[in-house]
Amino acid sequence: MSRTQASSQTPMDVKGLDLQFCLEDLETVKIIGHGSGAAVKLARRKDTGALFAVKGIHLNFDEKVRKQIVQELRINQTAKCPYIVSWYQSFYHDGIISLVLEYMDRGSLSCILKQLRKINEPELSIICKQVLRGLVYLHNERRIIHRDIKPSNLLVNKRGEVKIADFGVSAMLARSKEERITVTGTCNYMSPERISNAKYGYKSDIWSLGLVILECAIGRFPYVPSEEEGWSNIYELLETIVNQPPPSATDEFSPEFRSFISSCLQKDPKRRMSSLQLLGHPFIEKYNEESIDLQSLVSDLQSPNNTGDRKCNIAFRASDITIHQIA
């Protein structure tokens, strides 16, 4: 079998690591995630032991999913930012696209919340600062709306670095003022204007970030159902997001934190701060990265095993990835 041809383009900030390899040079360690249209495996380079996350995407999907895949490839190949998960190489073989990505060994913010339950304000400020830097890069430099900011798309490594992942539903804007009218992403974290199918811009990501940060602080999703048995269906939750006042931080939190959450969770996007403005918010400036040790916070956490949203039966060989969806 001929060795699979790989793209030679790599992120500028990757140094000291030979990234010229083929898919046959990797061996699977374990599954670390899966979802609609893709599976993610931890893979090890056989000769050097270097670890990567390999996202395998089967192309036997409808046109909408294929367009999302092409969009993700475009963005991953050109994104060069320390707050964005690095893309190293891509392979195509037998109808499968395999993306070789930076491995974030402490998993997602969702995984961390399952272990810690809550995150205190100082650490949360530093986490949020890193995410905001990534959003400033996407919004201001790349003209991109991520459109799926949620705990499982914010990844962490053992050094305490937080990076934005999964551009499968991102929209690249030609101009900074351009807005979108499509609805894509995880409904729970969607902004009111997106749920209403209205025009939306970069600040839709800010609403999502506000919900994520508040969730990290209180240990649960900010919207609470009126009935003890929970939401009767997703539409009840979406109607609440659109028609009811937004959630807020209680008095147990600092004034700076309460103000930050309020600045994110404004139902009118014109009243929300931008990612660049939020970097200068008192809650973000209150804590110094040198004095807050995120590395210690995550050092004792377990590495992720399987954090996927859907069940898949996946057979993986060094030269191929095959995904068998289970209904």
N, C-alpha and C positions, 0 to 999 in steps of 0.2 A: 504494500500500500504506500502510495506517495505521501510524503509529509505534508500536512495541511499548511497552506500558505497563510501567513499572518501579516497584519498591518504593521509597518515599521514605526508608526508615529507613537511617541510616548510623551507623557507630561514632562514639562521642562524641569520640575522640581525633583524628579527622580534621579538620584545619583548613586554611583557605586554598586549598581546591581545590573547584571547582564539580563536584559529583558528580551533578547533575541532567541526565542525558543518556540517550539511547536506544541500543539495540544498533546501529542504523544509523549512529551517530556514530563507531563504532570500525572500524578496519581491521586486518587480521591482519598480524603481522610474521613469526611462525614458530610451529611446534609446539614446545612445551617439555615435554610429557609426555602419556602416555595409559595407560590401564589398563582394568580391568573396569568397564564401564558409563559411562566418562567419558573425555573428551579435554581437554587443557589447552593453550591457545594464548596466546602473547604478543600482546597487542593494543594499538594506539595510538589515542588519541583524535585525530580528524582536525584539530580546531581548535586544541587546546592542546599536542598532542604527548605528553600524559601517558600513561604505560605502565601496563597492568593485565594480570593473568593472568585469562583467561576460561575457566572450566571448563564445558564443554558436556555435558549429561547427557540422553541419549535416554530417554524414558519407556516405550519398548516393551520392558520387562523384566518379570520375574515379580514377584509381590507382595513377596517378601523384599527384592529390590533397591529397589523403590519405597519401602518403609518406611525403608530406609537413607538414601535420598535425602531424604525428608521430615525425617528426624532430622538430617541434615547441615544442611539449610536452617534448621531451628529453632535449632540451636546457633550457626551462623555469624551469623545475624541478631541474636543477643542477646549474643554474646561480645564484651566490651569490655576487652581486656587487651593491654598492649604486647608480651607474649610469645606472643600468639596471632595468626596471620595474619588481617588485617582483611578483613571482608566489606563491600563497598560497595553493590552493587545486585544485583537478580536480575531476570531476564526469562523469560517463557514465550511460546513461539511455535512452532506446528506440531509439538507433541509434544516440544519441546526445552526444558529448563530451562538457562539460562545464568547462572552465578554470576560476577560481576565481583569479583575478589579483588585484594588487595595483591600486587604483583609483587616477588618476592624474587630479585634479579638475580644472585646467586651460586649459585643452585640449592640442592640439598639437601646434607646432610652426606654422603650417599652419593657425590655428584658430587665433593665436596671430597676425600674419601678416595681416590678414583680418581686424583686429581692429586698429593696429598701423601703418600699411602700410610699415614702415621701422623701423629698429632697429639700434641705434647708436653704434659706434665702442666699447666703453667701455663695454656696456651690451653684445654686440655680442662676445667680447673676453671671457667673463665669461661663456656665453652659450656654446661657442665652446670648452672651456677648459673642461667642464663637459662631453660633447659628446666625446671628445678625450680620456678622462679617461675611458669611457665605451668601446671605440674601442680598447684601449690598453689592457683592460681586455679580450675582445673577441679575438683579434689577437694574443697577446703574451701568455696569460694564457690558453685560451680555444681552440686556433687554429681554430677559426670560422671566416668566411667571412659573414657579415650580408647580403649583396647583395641587400638591398632595403632601403638604407639611403635616406630619403626625409623628407620634413617638417612635413608631417602627421605622421611620425613614430618617431618623437622626441617630447616627452610629457613633460609637465610642471605642477608643482603643486603650490599652493598658497605660499609656502615657497621659491619659486624661484629655486627649484631643477629641473634639466633637466635630463631626463632619456631616454634611447633607448628602443624602443618597437618593437613588431612584428617580430618574427623570423621565420615566415612562409616560407620564401624562403632562409633561411640561409644554408650554407654548412659547415659542421664540417670537418676540415682537420685532418688527422692522423699525419701529419708532417708539420712543419712550412714552408717548402719550397714547399709543394705540391700546385698545381694550378688546377683550374677548367676550363672546356671547355663548360659547359652548359650555356644557356641564360635564366635567370629568374629575375623578378623584374620590376620596373617601368622604362619604356624606356627613359623618359625625363632625368633622372639622371644617366643613365648608362654610364660607361666609354667607350672610343673609342674601346678598345680592346674587351670589352664584346659585343658591338654592332657588331663588325667584326667577332664574334664567334671565337676569338682567345683565347689562354690560358690567364688566369687572376688569380691574387692573392689578398692579403689583400689590396693592394693599389687601387684596384677598388673602395673600400669604401671611400678612400681619395678623389678621383675625385668627387664622389657624394657629400661628405661633402663640398668640395670647391664650388660646384654649389649652395648648400643650403645656405652657409654663404654669398656668393655674392648676392644671391636673397634677403636675409634678409636685406642687406645693401642698395640695389638699389630699392627695392620694386617691383620687377618683375622678371620673369624667365630670366636668363642671355642671352639666345640665342634669338635674335630678327629676325623675318622673313624679307626678302627683300621686300615683298609686304605688303601694309597697311592692306589688308584683312586677313593677317595671313598666317600660314602654310597651304599649300594645303592638306597635309596629313602627317601622322607621319613619313613616310619614307623620306620625304624632310628634316625634322628635324634631323633624324638619319644620313642622308647623310652629313648634315652640320657638325654635331658633329665629324664625322669620317674624313672628308676631309678638313674642314676649320680650321683656327687658333682658339685656345680656347678663350673664353671671358676673359677679364681682368678688374681690377678695375681702374677707371680713376684717374686723378691727384687730384680730390677733396678729395680723401681719403689719409690717412697717408701712408708714405713709408712702415711702418711695415705691414699695412693691405694689401697693394698692393703686397708686397713680399710673404705674407702668401697665398694669392689667387693664385699667380703664382706657389708657391711650391706645391699646390694641383692640379692645372689644367695644368699639363704637360701631353701632349698626349702620350709620352713615359713613361710607368709606372716606368721604372728604374730611371727616373729623378725626380719622385715624392718623397716627404718625407714620412716616415712611421708615424703612429699615435704617436709612442713614440718620434720620432724626432720633430714632430710638437708641442708636449707639451713644448719643450724648445725653440720654435720660439719666437722672440722678440714681435710679436703681442700678443701672449698668456701671456708672462711674463710681458708685459707692464702694465697691470692692476691687482690690488689686489682684491681678492674676498671680503675682509672685507670692502673695500672702495666703492665697486659697489653694490648697493642695488637692486638686481633683484626682491626681494620680493615686494618692492614698485612699481616696473614696472608692475607687473602682478596683484597686489592686486585689482585694479579697473576694471580689465577686466571681461567681462561676461563669465560665465561658458559655456562650449560647450553644444549644444543641439543635433544636428545631423550632424556629420562630415563625413558620409559615402560616398563612391564613386559610389555605385550602389543602386537602389531602391529595397527594400524588404518589404514584408508584413509579420510581425512577431507576432506570438501569443505566449505569455510566461505565464507559470504557475509556482508556487513555486517548483513543482516537475519535470518540463520539459521545454524544449525550442524547438519550432518548427519554422522552417524557410521556408516560401513559396516564392520561387524566382519568380519574375515578369519578363517576357521576355521583 
